[in-house]
Amino acid sequence: MKIGLIGAWNTDSGASIHSELIGRSFVELGHKLVVFTFFKHSFHGTEIVGKDEDYVIRCFTVFSESKPELNAIPFLVEDYEIFLVEDLGMLPQDLLGKIFHRIRRKAKTVNVIHDGSLREDPTFYQFKWDAIVCFDKRYYDFLKLAYPQELIYTIPYPCLPWKPNNQAFARQKLGLPQNKKIILLFGPSSYYGAVKYKVIEELARSYKILILVLTKNEKSLNAWERVSSQESLGKRVAKSIEIRKIAPPISELYEYLYAADALFYNKSARPGIVTVASTAFQCLGSGCPIIALKSTFVETLGDAVYKYETDEELKSCLVSAFKKDSRYEKVHNAAKRFVEENSRIKVAKKFVELFEKLRRG
């Protein structure tokens, strides 16, 4: 099958993670893929984190530019029979709309919804879709208010494969201490963890702890550097926090996950908005336990992650991960089941089944 995919690619955004997980799976399954994505000077996300494959074409800006751009030629000359759109709201919609009738002449069109509620912007609704895909029932429940229900299909968010590895070896490789409990935060979302430093520091009476922050995001860097420089906390802070100014590609990120005792995710969701934590789907396969603030980001993950609401619950989750107790085993086993049930290959096959159904008419 010949598939054209438009959306983020090789960046640190959640939409890019979804695009890459299913897109590369299409290639592995033997399908021909062409990816239309953002220019390197105007993209959705904060960092380009990978090298583009031969099938990637950078040909448009984000919608929010003062003068959005889109090169129409690749869309008109490339050969594809399915046109898969990822996170339409980030794309230059009006420019895409001007050539959409030409795209529909040769391809079935599928829109993967990343928005957590209905959009007010009328430009979002100018396209005629053959199918609309959402991640779970929460999305379906608001989409059915604006679209015919027979157009809406639910296909879960994909996970990377289950592939734990040796912690001691990863720490040696990355130059990290073997004798400390390492709490990992990475990317823009690491910003939200800084407010919990004092809570984590209380555990330092019983454990040697290293908070490891991987980010190039300015807001996050400023937050963690402020914590590190607080003189009132003394030298202990400098010893317990390490900031590495990197945005690692997935292969390197997994080495850090192998080295860590826990991945800390303290991001809250806006009221009335449904969403998924792409971070969790990206990282669960490492086997590193995820400790997450209870919110709509993680409500569909069940027992596959630790969830907390209070500071005491956060400390309890961290201690469980440090001790690898019975609760840890429950989370670990649930994470493995979740990853296997929602593997990127299984999810990609669900998309292919939908594509085949659309082609049959």
Salt bridges, closest charged atoms under 4 A:
GLU20 OE1 - ARG24 NH1 2.90
GLU28 OE2 - ARG344 NH2 2.86
GLU47 OE2 - LYS216 NZ 2.97
ASP52 OD2 - ARG58 NE 2.64
GLU53 OE2 - ARG24 NE 2.79
ASP79 OD2 - LYS2 NZ 2.61
GLU81 OE1 - ARG359 NH2 3.32
GLU86 OE2 - HIS18 ND1 2.75
GLU86 OE1 - HIS114 NE2 2.64
ASP87 OD2 - HIS44 NE2 3.74
ASP115 OD1 - ARG119 NE 2.70
ASP130 OD2 - ARG104 NH1 3.39
ASP136 OD2 - ARG138 NH2 2.93
ASP141 OD2 - LYS137 NZ 2.91
ASP141 OD1 - LYS144 NZ 3.88
GLU201 OE2 - ARG236 NE 3.08
GLU202 OE1 - LYS315 NZ 2.52
GLU225 OE2 - LYS245 NZ 3.49
GLU242 OE2 - ARG244 NE 2.67
GLU255 OE2 - LYS173 NZ 3.65
ASP261 OD2 - ARG171 NH2 2.66
ASP261 OD1 - LYS324 NZ 3.99
GLU299 OE2 - ARG138 NH1 2.67
ASP303 OD2 - LYS330 NZ 3.86
GLU309 OE2 - LYS294 NZ 3.98
ASP311 OD1 - LYS196 NZ 2.58
GLU312 OE2 - LYS315 NZ 2.85
